[in-house]
Amino acid sequence: MEISSHEQNGVILYRISGEVKTEDIIRFWNRLFSDYPILKDYMGIVTVFLDARLKQEDTNLNNLVEYFTGNLDRLRDLKIAVVMDTPMVTSTIILGQRLKQLQIKPFTTEKAALEWIRI
């Protein structure tokens, strides 16, 4: 998994490529929390998986739910956009339904994700 990041007008933008497993996603979020300790200074986070090969299984979705539940205080006021064009978009929808305290939404384009965050 390779990660690049930058800030764009109050939005944290991450591009993730290569093979990505559930454990990689958790490591990514740990890195984000380290890189950006005060997330309340930002409107939202866009994670772009268009160049990634997601190897996540539905059984691992519970691990992500537990991880995000443990970090609700950090993420509660942020919009989180996930950009992907694979069947894994269903997992993002399910994650959003199971964690109603988070504003998490899937998109197929980066432009649409950024527009949603800036609303």
Secondary structure, DSSP 8 states (H G I E B T S, - for coil): -EEEEEEETTEEEEEEEEEE-HHHHHHHHHHHHHH-S-GGGSSEEEEEEEEEEE---GGGHHHHHHHHHTTHHHHTTSEEEEE--STTHHHHHHHHHH-TTSEEEEESSHHHHHHHHT-
